[in-house]
Amino acid sequence: MAWVRAHRAVAEPLAYAAFTLAAAALGFVGLWSLFSVLPEPVSPWWSLLTGLPACALVAFRSRAPLALLGVALVLFLIDLLTVGGVVTLIVVLDLLYAATVAASPSRRRGILVGIAVAVAGMTAASLTRVDDVRVGILIGLQLGALAGMDYWYATSVAQAHELVALHRERADEAARQGLRERGEMVRREREQMARELHDVVAGDVSAIAIRAEAALSVDGSPDSDRAALRAVRDSSLQAHEALRSMIAVLRNGEGDVAARGRDALPALVTEARRRGLRVTVDDSLPQGIPSPVDHAVTRIVQESLANCARHAAGADVDVVLSAGSEGDVHVRVDSRGGAAVTTPPIQGNGWGLELLRERARALGGRLEAGPDGDGWSVRATLPTQVPA
């Protein structure tokens, strides 16, 4: 059986040929004598003239089954009108099955119409050749049953193949969608980590550098040195805590990055004042705004103050937080005066404001920043209805 499956294109035609020879040797012909146009019966070996070519068609069945079915039908008609063998009919049914399985749904409907026309024609021809109508109808029913059963089984196999292909396609698409979603999730996580690293760690580290440089640039005193050390310590602890939470998320995939809310604003303002800014705060926001919005407000204020400390040291900064008439939140940070810090050299890359814009867009809001007179202004509007 393994050899037969491996050499099916050769084994099946040989089996058909052997059956053709056996049928001729046993005289298994004359089955369609009703339709014979010969004046008298001929030798059964004449059936080989149509049977063997029909057997050869089976070897090429997988290449063009529909075209070969047409050739087999011609051989069957010749055999029908002469010797009346059975092999050509079997080959026709075999190729009909192969053509139906390989056909598209629309072409299968065409094959069904062809079967109906052929059976009707054979029935009509039978009725003209017999005296008993019942015999002609019986011949038509037999041919219809053979061709119909063959077509039905082939259609079932074809539909099963199509269903398997559809399920495979859906599985492949689900796998591709899973990969896309996984990639999108990784991208969002990376963007979140980039925002947190920039907003928290980068700000705290730059504060450490600025406070350390300030302490080194003046004649020290015990009180000023201790104040500078306390500021460095506080910024180091904040950066350490943020890094710990980020590492925990990256390592375990659980939990959230430590987020500051508006309760951290006094500490941010105090730190900004330590860095030489003159900050005033007008916070008229109500309590209970959504946590993502509360977090974004704090991040916007924090990054704005950090930018002022780096690029407008000694400036006057006004922080105004208010609620809009449509239930949204307004954040405004305006700075006036000040000068850029040149030592230590802290290089910026413009990511800070862009990350703030991304944070605002993620919540369905907007953020604008740019020069305003002799200073700089950051304005953001955030809806309290957080997108799902």
C-alpha positions in Angstrom: 0.0 0.0 0.0 2.9 2.4 0.7 4.3 1.7 -2.7 0.9 2.3 -4.3 0.5 5.6 -2.5 4.0 6.7 -3.5 3.5 5.7 -7.2 -0.2 6.3 -7.6 0.2 8.0 -11.0 1.6 4.7 -12.4 -0.2 2.1 -10.2 -3.7 3.2 -10.9 -3.5 3.3 -14.7 -1.8 -0.2 -14.6 -4.6 -1.4 -12.4 -7.2 -0.1 -14.9 -5.3 -1.7 -17.8 -5.2 -5.0 -16.0 -9.0 -4.8 -15.4 -9.5 -3.9 -19.1 -7.6 -7.0 -20.1 -9.5 -9.2 -17.7 -12.8 -7.8 -18.9 -11.9 -8.5 -22.5 -10.7 -12.0 -21.7 -13.9 -12.8 -19.8 -16.1 -11.3 -22.5 -17.4 -8.6 -20.2 -18.7 -6.5 -23.1 -22.0 -5.8 -24.8 -23.4 -4.0 -21.8 -24.6 -1.2 -24.1 -25.8 -3.3 -27.0 -29.0 -1.3 -27.0 -27.0 1.6 -28.4 -24.6 -0.4 -30.7 -24.5 0.7 -34.3 -22.6 -2.4 -35.5 -24.5 -4.9 -37.6 -23.3 -7.8 -35.5 -21.3 -8.4 -32.3 -17.5 -8.1 -32.5 -14.7 -9.8 -30.5 -14.4 -8.5 -26.9 -10.8 -7.7 -27.6 -11.9 -4.7 -29.6 -12.8 -3.1 -26.3 -9.1 -2.5 -25.8 -9.1 0.1 -28.5 -11.1 2.4 -26.3 -10.4 0.9 -22.8 -6.6 1.2 -22.8 -6.5 4.9 -24.0 -9.0 5.7 -21.3 -6.7 4.0 -18.8 -3.8 6.1 -19.9 -5.8 9.3 -19.2 -5.8 8.4 -15.5 -2.0 8.9 -15.3 -2.5 12.6 -16.1 -5.6 13.1 -14.0 -4.0 15.6 -11.6 -2.8 18.0 -14.4 -6.0 18.8 -16.3 -8.9 16.7 -15.1 -11.6 18.7 -16.8 -10.0 18.5 -20.2 -9.3 14.8 -19.8 -12.9 14.3 -18.8 -13.9 15.6 -22.2 -11.6 13.1 -23.9 -12.9 10.3 -21.7 -16.5 11.1 -22.6 -15.6 10.9 -26.3 -14.0 7.4 -25.8 -17.1 6.4 -23.7 -19.4 7.4 -26.6 -17.4 5.4 -29.1 -17.4 2.4 -26.8 -21.1 2.9 -26.2 -21.9 2.8 -29.9 -19.7 -0.2 -30.6 -18.3 -2.8 -28.2 -20.2 -1.7 -25.0 -17.5 -2.2 -22.4 -17.5 -0.9 -18.8 -13.9 0.4 -18.4 -14.6 3.7 -20.2 -17.5 4.4 -17.9 -15.4 3.8 -14.8 -12.7 6.1 -16.1 -15.4 8.8 -16.8 -16.6 8.6 -13.3 -13.0 8.7 -12.0 -12.2 11.8 -14.0 -15.6 13.4 -13.1 -14.6 13.0 -9.4 -11.2 14.6 -10.0 -12.5 17.5 -12.1 -15.2 18.3 -9.5 -12.8 18.2 -6.6 -10.4 20.5 -8.4 -13.0 22.9 -9.7 -14.1 26.2 -8.2 -17.7 26.5 -6.7 -18.9 28.2 -9.9 -17.3 25.6 -12.2 -18.8 22.8 -10.0 -22.2 24.2 -10.7 -21.4 24.1 -14.4 -20.4 20.4 -14.1 -23.7 19.7 -12.4 -25.6 21.2 -15.3 -23.5 19.1 -17.7 -24.3 16.0 -15.7 -28.0 16.8 -15.8 -27.9 17.4 -19.6 -25.9 14.2 -20.2 -28.3 12.0 -18.2 -31.3 13.6 -19.8 -29.8 13.0 -23.2 -29.0 9.3 -22.4 -32.5 8.8 -21.1 -34.0 10.3 -24.2 -31.8 8.2 -26.4 -32.7 5.1 -24.4 -36.4 5.8 -24.9 -36.0 5.9 -28.6 -34.1 2.5 -28.7 -36.4 0.4 -26.6 -40.0 -0.7 -26.8 -40.6 -0.6 -23.0 -40.5 2.9 -21.6 -39.7 1.5 -18.1 -36.3 0.1 -19.5 -35.3 3.5 -20.9 -36.2 5.3 -17.6 -34.3 2.6 -15.6 -31.2 3.2 -17.7 -31.5 6.9 -17.1 -31.9 6.4 -13.4 -28.9 4.2 -13.2 -26.6 6.6 -15.1 -28.0 9.5 -13.0 -27.4 7.6 -9.8 -23.8 6.8 -10.7 -22.9 10.3 -11.9 -24.9 12.0 -9.1 -23.3 10.0 -6.3 -19.9 10.6 -7.8 -20.6 14.3 -8.1 -22.0 14.5 -4.5 -19.0 12.8 -3.0 -16.5 14.9 -4.9 -18.4 18.1 -3.9 -18.3 17.0 -0.3 -14.5 16.4 -0.5 -14.0 19.7 -2.2 -16.0 21.6 0.4 -14.1 19.9 3.2 -10.8 21.0 1.6 -12.1 24.5 1.3 -13.3 24.5 4.9 -9.9 23.3 6.0 -8.2 26.0 3.9 -10.5 28.6 5.4 -9.8 27.5 9.0 -6.1 27.4 8.2 -6.3 30.9 6.8 -8.2 32.2 9.8 -5.6 30.5 12.1 -2.8 32.1 10.2 -4.5 35.5 10.3 -5.2 35.1 14.1 -1.5 34.3 14.5 -0.5 37.3 12.5 -2.9 39.5 14.5 -1.5 38.1 17.7 2.0 39.0 16.6 0.8 42.5 15.6 -0.9 43.0 19.0 2.1 41.6 20.8 4.3 44.0 18.9 1.9 46.9 19.6 1.9 46.0 23.3 5.7 45.9 23.4 5.8 49.3 21.6 3.4 50.9 24.1 5.4 49.5 27.0 8.6 50.8 25.5 7.0 54.2 25.0 5.7 54.2 28.6 9.1 53.3 29.9 10.7 56.0 27.8 8.3 58.6 29.2 8.8 57.5 32.7 12.6 57.4 32.4 12.7 60.8 30.8 10.1 62.5 33.1 11.3 61.0 36.4 14.8 59.6 36.3 16.3 62.1 33.8 14.8 65.0 35.7 16.0 63.8 39.1 19.5 63.1 37.7 19.8 66.5 36.1 18.6 68.0 39.4 21.4 66.2 41.1 24.0 67.5 38.6 22.7 71.1 38.9 22.6 71.1 42.7 26.0 69.6 42.9 27.4 72.1 40.4 25.8 74.9 42.4 27.4 73.7 45.6 30.8 73.5 43.9 30.6 76.9 42.3 30.3 79.0 45.5 32.3 79.1 48.6 30.8 76.5 50.8 29.4 76.8 54.2 28.2 74.0 56.5 24.5 75.0 56.0 24.7 75.4 52.2 26.6 72.2 51.8 24.1 70.3 53.9 21.2 71.8 52.0 22.9 70.8 48.7 23.5 67.3 50.0 19.9 67.0 51.2 18.7 68.1 47.7 21.0 65.6 46.1 19.9 62.9 48.5 16.2 63.6 47.8 16.6 63.5 44.1 18.7 60.3 44.3 16.1 58.6 46.4 13.3 59.6 43.9 15.3 58.3 41.0 16.1 55.1 42.9 12.5 54.5 43.6 11.4 55.1 40.0 14.1 52.8 38.8 13.1 50.1 41.2 9.5 50.2 40.1 10.6 50.1 36.4 12.9 47.2 36.9 10.1 45.3 38.8 7.8 45.8 35.8 10.4 44.8 33.3 11.5 41.8 35.3 8.1 40.4 36.4 5.8 41.9 33.9 3.5 42.9 36.7 2.6 46.0 38.6 2.8 49.6 37.4 5.5 52.2 37.3 5.4 54.4 40.3 3.3 57.4 39.3 3.1 60.8 41.1 -0.2 62.6 41.4 -1.0 66.2 42.3 -0.1 65.4 46.0 3.5 65.5 44.8 3.2 69.1 43.4 4.3 70.8 46.7 7.5 68.7 46.7 8.1 69.5 43.0 7.6 73.2 43.7 10.0 73.1 46.7 12.6 71.3 44.6 12.2 73.9 41.8 12.7 76.7 44.3 15.8 75.0 45.6 17.1 75.1 42.0 16.7 78.9 41.9 13.2 79.3 40.4 10.6 81.6 41.8 7.5 79.5 41.5 3.9 80.4 42.2 1.1 77.9 42.0 -2.6 78.5 41.5 -4.4 75.1 41.8 -8.1 75.3 41.5 -8.7 71.8 40.2 -11.3 69.8 42.0 -10.5 66.6 43.8 -11.3 63.2 42.2 -10.2 63.8 38.6 -9.3 60.5 36.9 -5.9 59.1 37.9 -4.4 59.1 34.4 -5.3 62.8 34.1 -4.0 63.6 37.6 -0.7 61.8 36.7 -0.4 63.6 33.4 -1.0 67.0 35.0 1.8 66.3 37.5 4.2 65.1 34.7 3.5 68.2 32.6 4.3 70.5 35.6 7.3 68.5 36.5 8.8 68.5 33.0 8.0 72.2 32.6 9.8 73.1 35.9 12.7 70.9 34.9 13.0 72.7 31.6 12.9 76.0 33.3 15.7 75.0 35.7 17.9 74.0 32.8 17.0 76.7 30.3 15.8 79.6 32.4 17.6 79.4 35.7 16.3 82.0 38.2 13.1 82.7 36.2 9.7 83.6 37.6 7.4 80.7 36.9 3.6 80.7 37.2 1.8 77.3 37.4 -2.0 77.6 36.9 -4.2 74.5 37.1 -7.9 75.0 36.4 -11.1 73.3 35.3 -12.7 74.2 32.0 -16.4 74.9 31.4 -16.8 71.6 29.5 -15.3 69.5 32.4 -11.8 69.4 30.9 -8.5 70.3 32.7 -6.3 73.2 31.8 -2.6 73.3 32.7 -0.5 76.4 32.1 3.2 77.0 33.0 4.6 80.4 32.1 8.2 81.5 32.7 9.7 84.9 32.5 13.4 85.9 32.5 16.1 83.5 33.6 19.2 82.2 31.8 20.2 78.9 30.5 22.5 76.7 32.6 25.8 76.2 31.0 27.6 74.2 33.7 27.2 71.4 34.1 26.6 70.9 30.3 23.3 69.1 30.1 22.4 68.4 26.5 18.8 68.3 25.5 17.3 66.4 22.6 13.8 67.9 22.4 12.2 64.6 23.6 10.7 66.1 26.7 8.0 68.3 25.1 7.3 65.6 22.4 6.8 63.0 25.1 4.4 65.4 26.9 2.5 65.9 23.7 2.2 62.1 23.3 1.0 61.8 26.8 -1.7 64.5 26.2 -2.8 62.9 22.9 -3.1 59.5 24.6 -5.7 61.0 26.9 -7.5 62.7 24.0 -6.1 66.1 24.8 -3.5 68.5 23.3 -0.4 70.3 24.5 1.3 73.4 23.0 4.6 74.9 23.9 6.6 77.8 22.6 8.1 81.3 23.3 5.8 83.9 24.9 7.3 87.3 25.1 10.5 87.2 27.1 9.7 83.7 28.4 8.3 80.4 27.6 4.8 79.0 27.9 3.4 75.4 28.1 -0.3 75.0 27.8 -2.3 71.7 27.9 -5.9 70.8 27.8 -6.9 67.3 29.0 -10.4 65.8 29.0 -11.6 64.2 32.2 -13.3 61.4 30.2 -10.3 59.1 29.6 -10.4 57.1 26.3 -10.8 53.4 26.7 
